[in-house]
Amino acid sequence: MKYVDLIKARRSVRTFDKLPIDSEITDQLLYFAENCDNPFGKEIKWKILDGDEFGLSAPVIVGSDIYIAGKMKMEARAEEAFGYSFEKVVLYAKELGIGTTWIAGTMNRPAFEIAMNVGEDEVMPCVSPLGKCAAKMSFRESMMRSAIKADSRLPFEELFFENSFGEHLKEATLEKIKLPLEMVRLAPSAVNRQPWRIVVIGNKAHFYEKKSKGFVDRDGWDIQKIDMGIALCHFDLVATEMGLKTSIIDDNPFISTPEDTVYCATIVFD
Ligand SMILES: Cc1cc2nc3c(=O)[nH]c(=O)nc-3n(C[C@H](O)[C@H](O)[C@H](O)COP(=O)(O)O)c2cc1C
């Protein structure tokens, strides 16, 4: 399947059909994850975890006891790198017919961290259950989806701009990169906050994070930067699929920004 189709078809799956997944499939997913690069060159160590073996639980998840998790060094750009790589793994799982849900909060984290053998200088940002999607969502899952409006996204015009945060995208730009932008819009994000904003200047898409309150912890770890990594991933994969050449660089244009909005990274497209 094309990335565009995978991105459109993906949604968080929290109710699984209880059937075990073939170990060939989890092996394939793990192999993909271990060979999955990210534009920030950060190494991520991956494991497939058996919930029974390690006493793992994630309260909103029903019908699956197998997880994929990644850990890495806690350092600058770790969040964006993790977001980029984990989303590639999520999309590959979709390709294999496996449902996933990004989970950063709703899990018994200490048990997962023991299972992952997370060291002092390391972080295990998120995990995901793995399994075949059940025919019907649990009541809890549908309640959760409606509480966070998981099926809706902010309007295109509120997210994407040209030259400054006050100007809409021009026709010529839309012709070139409307699809990658639409695929950014569909991305998953923590509590569906969709922090990504993009200002296009020439052939550069400058990504900004519109920060919501309460997403940065005492150590400066910012979950919404993971969302930014996911947004970079979607744009990059889809633009490349369309035949554009892309590179992800640090190139802050220092334009005036709205409140709580900070520069993240730039994708050059040609
Ligand atoms: C970084 C990140 C962390 C998330 N953490 C959780 C979580 O702890 N529990 C959960 O049920 N969903 C979690 N989600 C899933 C989001 O709630 C979900 O992606 C969003 O509501 C959009 O719904 P969709 O994925 O079905 O499109 C997380 C998503 C991201 C990207």
Ligand as a Chemical Component Dictionary entry (heavy atoms), coordinates in Angstrom:
data_LIG
# 
_chem_comp.id                   LIG 
_chem_comp.type                 NON-POLYMER 
_chem_comp.pdbx_formal_charge   0 
_chem_comp.three_letter_code    LIG 
# 
loop_
_chem_comp_atom.comp_id 
_chem_comp_atom.atom_id 
_chem_comp_atom.alt_atom_id 
_chem_comp_atom.type_symbol 
_chem_comp_atom.charge 
_chem_comp_atom.model_Cartn_x 
_chem_comp_atom.model_Cartn_y 
_chem_comp_atom.model_Cartn_z 
_chem_comp_atom.pdbx_ordinal 
LIG C1  C1  C 0 2.637  10.756 21.494 1  
LIG C2  C2  C 0 1.262  10.143 21.654 2  
LIG C3  C3  C 0 0.860  9.660  22.890 3  
LIG C4  C4  C 0 -0.393 9.047  23.037 4  
LIG N1  N1  N 0 -0.736 8.506  24.271 5  
LIG C5  C5  C 0 -1.897 7.817  24.386 6  
LIG C6  C6  C 0 -2.220 7.157  25.600 7  
LIG O1  O1  O 0 -1.493 7.205  26.589 8  
LIG N2  N2  N 0 -3.375 6.437  25.653 9  
LIG C7  C7  C 0 -4.224 6.342  24.584 10 
LIG O2  O2  O 0 -5.250 5.661  24.693 11 
LIG N3  N3  N 0 -3.958 6.993  23.412 12 
LIG C8  C8  C 0 -2.824 7.709  23.288 13 
LIG N4  N4  N 0 -2.504 8.316  22.087 14 
LIG C9  C9  C 0 -3.415 8.196  20.930 15 
LIG C10 C10 C 0 -4.166 9.498  20.642 16 
LIG O3  O3  O 0 -5.153 9.712  21.617 17 
LIG C11 C11 C 0 -4.772 9.431  19.215 18 
LIG O4  O4  O 0 -3.745 9.298  18.291 19 
LIG C12 C12 C 0 -5.607 10.643 18.869 20 
LIG O5  O5  O 0 -6.712 10.762 19.731 21 
LIG C13 C13 C 0 -6.132 10.585 17.430 22 
LIG O6  O6  O 0 -6.887 9.421  17.206 23 
LIG P1  P1  P 0 -6.478 8.380  16.076 24 
LIG O7  O7  O 0 -5.085 7.878  16.420 25 
LIG O8  O8  O 0 -7.492 7.302  16.132 26 
LIG O9  O9  O 0 -6.457 9.112  14.754 27 
LIG C14 C14 C 0 -1.273 8.952  21.931 28 
LIG C15 C15 C 0 -0.858 9.465  20.685 29 
LIG C16 C16 C 0 0.391  10.033 20.535 30 
LIG C17 C17 C 0 0.837  10.513 19.185 31 
# 
loop_
_chem_comp_bond.comp_id 
_chem_comp_bond.atom_id_1 
_chem_comp_bond.atom_id_2 
_chem_comp_bond.value_order 
_chem_comp_bond.pdbx_ordinal 
LIG C1  C2  SING 1  
LIG C2  C3  SING 2  
LIG C2  C16 DOUB 3  
LIG C3  C4  DOUB 4  
LIG C4  N1  SING 5  
LIG C4  C14 SING 6  
LIG N1  C5  DOUB 7  
LIG C5  C6  SING 8  
LIG C5  C8  SING 9  
LIG C6  O1  DOUB 10 
LIG C6  N2  SING 11 
LIG N2  C7  SING 12 
LIG C7  O2  DOUB 13 
LIG C7  N3  SING 14 
LIG N3  C8  DOUB 15 
LIG C8  N4  SING 16 
LIG N4  C9  SING 17 
LIG N4  C14 SING 18 
LIG C9  C10 SING 19 
LIG C10 O3  SING 20 
LIG C10 C11 SING 21 
LIG C11 O4  SING 22 
LIG C11 C12 SING 23 
LIG C12 O5  SING 24 
LIG C12 C13 SING 25 
LIG C13 O6  SING 26 
LIG O6  P1  SING 27 
LIG P1  O7  DOUB 28 
LIG P1  O8  SING 29 
LIG P1  O9  SING 30 
LIG C14 C15 DOUB 31 
LIG C15 C16 SING 32 
LIG C16 C17 SING 33 
# 
